[in-house]
């Protein structure tokens, strides 16, 4: 097989993966496995397929095969960093937090450019007594909310905590008593600190396991907005992530799927927690109150969320914020959920967010049965 032919097959397999046609993708990868010498990428892609299928044991075996190769060129090293990250996700999904967070550290190798421009060493668990540590935005907003539970552990180490943060998160983080100072993005150049750290490194250096993960909830101090005067029970919903975020394409669902819930529960007032409605779906649901004009930032969103009796949301920053606030929340997840939402033997509960209940697609890309379960479960509870 020529290099051009193998590349055509690789591209075809990747398209099958994007469409979640994993059987067809696997058949191509198995063919490539016996035809070309660069097997590390094939093992990585096969491992990722088994990760999507929730066969974590097989995924781990394949990632280990991929990591046995020692690439010399820079592109292959970048691909190897992605293998480490995917390997970490398999380990974490299986509940092996010790090795999973150790592997996750390799995301540094995937984005080395974000570690430039710091004037102090990277924190690797050193004593922080009377030392200043700078935390910076290394992931998206929802991930930062998730990892922020570790800020209280840093404070227990007698550290002074400075955070470089997005403007839309600034008021939310100002509601954490443990933070000493907040900086705008780029503010690090004007501030003295002894160590810096990305948020995502903190679980590893605090030696996190399923038994020791920090569960102090809530960890943001937010006052209710007290502006929603409806006497009805209130449910806030979030169904679609940002269009430009490719990862949201498999996490998002149609607002039409909520139709049955809304029709069966006329005594409940539903509120949209979406800041944007890119498909203009709310136009078909005049009974849903749109809070977008009031959701100026994450703090304002948190205030309105606390007025809800219940939150129903896809896997996005709203889900992490609801969990961090300890709100009664149902999170709607794709067939293979992210590791933070599941126990290894229980995909209905999150070890990180005790107030959250999880609903996974029973089959890939199948939202309808999940919403049928929601309808039945909502009948059983008193909000």
N, C-alpha and C positions, 0 to 999 in steps of 0.2 A: 504494500500500500504506500503510495507516494505521500509526501507531506501535505500536498494540496488536497488530496482525497481525504486524509485524516482530518484536516481542518474543516472540510465541508461536513463531515460526520459529527465533529465536535459541535459545530454551530447548530446542526439539526437537533442534536441531543439537548443542547441548552434551551432551544425553543420549546422542546417537549417539556422540559423541567418548568419553564415559565408558565406553560399551560397546565402544569401539574399532571401531565401524562407520564407518570414515572415508569411504568412498565416498558413503554416504547423507548424511553431514554436509557433505561438499564440495558436493553438489548443492544443498543449501539455501543455503550461503554464496554460491554462484555466482548463485543467484536473488536473494539480498539485495543483491548487489553492484550490480545494475542497478536496484534499486528504492528504496534509501534513501541519503541524503547522507552519513551517518557511516561512511565506508568504512575508516577506520583500524583499527577493531576487527575488521572482516571480513578485512582483509588480514592482521592479526595471527593470527586464528584459522586462516586458510588456510595461513599460514606454519607454524603449529604442526602442522597436519595433515601437511604435507610433511616436517617434521622427524621426526615419528613414522614416516613412510614411508622415512626415511633418504635422501631426495632433498634433500641439503643445499644444492645450488646453487639450486634452485627456492625452497626455504625462505628463503634469504638474500635473494633478489630480492623476495619478498613482504614480508619484514620491512622492507626498505628502503623499499618503497612505503608501508607503515604509518607509518614514522618521518618521512615527508615531510610529514605533517600536523602542525599546531601547535595543540594543544588549549588552550582557555582555562579550562574548568572543572576543578575539583580532581579529580573522579572520572576524567575523561579523562586527566589527567596521571598518575594512579595506574595506569591501564591502559597508558599509554605506557611507564611504568617496566617493566611486565611484558613489553612488546614488546622493550625493550632486553635484558632477561634471556633471553628466548627466542632473540633474535638472537644473543646471546653463545653460547648452547648450540649453535646451528647452526654458528657460526664455529669453536668449539672442537672440535666433532665432525669438522669438515673439516680440522682441524690448524692453523688460523690462530689461534695463541695470542696473538699481539701484539694484534690487533684484538678477539679474543674476550674477553680479560681486561679490556681497556679498556671494552667494552660491559657486562661483568659488574659493574663499579663502580656502574652505575645501579640496582642492587638497593637502594642507599641510599635512593633516591627512593620505593621501595615501602614501606619500613619506617622512616620518618624518626624515629619515636618512640624507637627503640632507641639513637639517638645523643644523647639528652638526658641531662643529669646528669653530664657529664664536665667536669673542671676544667682540662683542657689541650687543645691543638689535636690534630686528627686528623693522624696521620703520613702524609705524602705523599712519602716518599723522602728526607727530610732527613738530614743527618749525625747519627749517634746516638752518637758518641764520648762516653763518660761520661754518657750520658743514660738515663733510665728510660722504658721503653715498656711500657704496659699493654695486653695482649691480652685481649679479652673474648669470651664465648660468643655468637657471632652466628648460628651454625647448629647443626644437630643433632650428636650425639656422633660419628657416623661421619665427618662432614665435618671436624670439629675434628681428629680423628685424622689425616685425609688432609692437611690444611693444616699440621699440626705439623712437617712436614719443613722448613719455612722458619725454625723457631726457631734452628737452627744458623747460618743465614745472618744472622739478626739479631745473634747473638753475635759473628760475624765482624766486624760493624760496631762492636764494642766497646760494645754496649748492655747495660744492666742490664734483665733481662726479668722482668716480673711478669705473672702470668696469673690472671684471675678465672675459676673453673672449677666445674663441677658436682661435687657430692660423690662421685658414682660414678666420676669420672675423676681424682680428686685423687691417689690412690696411683700410678696409671699415669703421670701427668705428673711426679710426684716422682722417677720413674725416668729423667728426662732431666737430664743433668748441666748443660745450658746454662741451665736455669731458675733464677733467683735467689730467687723468692718466689712462693708460691701463695696466692691469696685465695679465701675462700668467695664465693658469689654475693652481690653487694651490698657486698663489702669495699672497693670502690674509694673509698667515701666516707671511709675512714679511712686512706688511703694517698696519698702524694705521688708524682706522676709527671710527666714532661715531655711525653709524647705518648701517645695511645691509638690502637689500631687493631683493627678486626675481623680475624679470621683470613683471611677470604675476599679481602681486599684485597692480601694479601702477594704473590701471583703477579704481579699487575700492576706493583707498585712495584719488584719485582726483575726486571722485564723478561723474564719467562719465555717461552721458546720450546720447541719439541719438542727442540731440541738442548741447551738449557741448563737444563732442569728438574732440580731436585735429586733425585739418585737414591741418596743414602747410606742404605743399608738394612742392618740395622734402625736405627731411631732411638729405640727404647725399650729400656732395659736391664732385662730381666726374667729372674728365676731360675725354672727349672722347679719345679713343685710336688713332683715325685718321689713321688707318692702312688699312681699307677696301676701296679699290679704285674702286670697281665696280660702273659704272654709273647707274646701275639698282636700282629700289626700293628694299629695303631690309626688309625681315621678319625673325625674329628669332623664332625658335620653340623649345619646350620642351615637351616631351610626356610620359616619363617614369621615375618614382622615383626609389629610391634604392630598390633592391630586398630584402634586409634584413629588410626593414621597412614594417611591415604587413599592416599598414594603407594605404600604397601606392597601394596595390593590387586592391582596388576599385577606386582609383583616376587615375591610369595610363591607357594609351590606346596604341594601336598599331600604329606604324609609317605608316603602310599601309593605315590607315584612312585618311592620308594627301594626298594620291595619286591624288585624283580629284582636290584638291586645287592647287597642283603643276602643273598638266597637263593643267588646265584651265588658268593658269597665267604664261605663259613662259616669260613674261617681268619682272617678279619678281624673285630676287635671294633669295633663302631660305638658312638660316644658322642654323645649329644645335647648341644649347646652352647646350647640354648634356656633362657632364664631363665623363660619362660612357655610353657605349652602350652594356649592358649585353647580349642582344639577337642578336647582330651584325646586326641590322636592316638597318643601314646606307649602308651596302654593296649592298643593292638593290636599293639605290637611289644615284647614283654617281653625280647627279646634285645638291645635297645638300652639301654645304660647311661645313665641320666639324671643329668647332673652339676649340674642346677639348684640343689640345696641348697648346693653349694660355690661357686657363681658369685656371690659377694657384690658384686663391683664389677668394673670393667674390668681391674684388675690381676690379680685372682684368675682371671678368664676367660683372660687372656693366659698365665698360668702353666700352666693345663691345656691350652691350645691348643699350647703348646710341647712338650707330651708326645706330641702326635699325630704320626703319620708323614705324615698328609695331612689337609687340610681341604676339605670340599665345602660351599659356602654360597651362598645367594642374595645379591643386592646389598643389603647392610646394613652396620651398624657392624662386625660380625664380619668381613666381607670386607676392610674397610679395615684393621682391626687385624691380620688375618693377613698382609696385604700389607706393613704397616709393620714387622712382625716378621720378614719375609723367609721365611715358611713356605710349603711346597709347598701350593698352593691352587688349587682349581677353583671359579670363580665362575659361577653360573648366572644368566643375564641374559635380560631380556625382549627382544622382537624389535628394539626401538630402545634400545640400551644408553646409559647415561650416558657422556659424553665421556671421563671419566677412565679408563675401562676399555678403550679402543680406540685403535689407530692409525687414521688416515684410510683406509688401504688394507689393514688387517688387523684384523679384529674378533675375533681369537683371542688377542691379546696386549695387555697394558697398558703404555704407556710409563712409567707412574708406579710400577708394582709388578712388577719383573722376575720374581719367583717365582710370579706368578699366571698361570694359563691361563684363558681366557674361553670360555664356551659360550653362544651366543645362540640364542634360539628361531628356528627356520627360518621360522616363520610366526607372526603375531600370536596370542597366547594358546595356542600349541601347545607344551606342555611334553613330551609323550610322545616325539616324535622326538629331542629334546635328551637325554632320559634313555637312549634307545637308544644314542646316541653315547657317553654316559658309560660304559655297560656295555661297549661294544666297546673303548673306550680304556683302561679299567681292566684289561682282559685283557692289554693290550700292555705294561704297565709292571710293574716290580718295586718295590713300596713298601718 
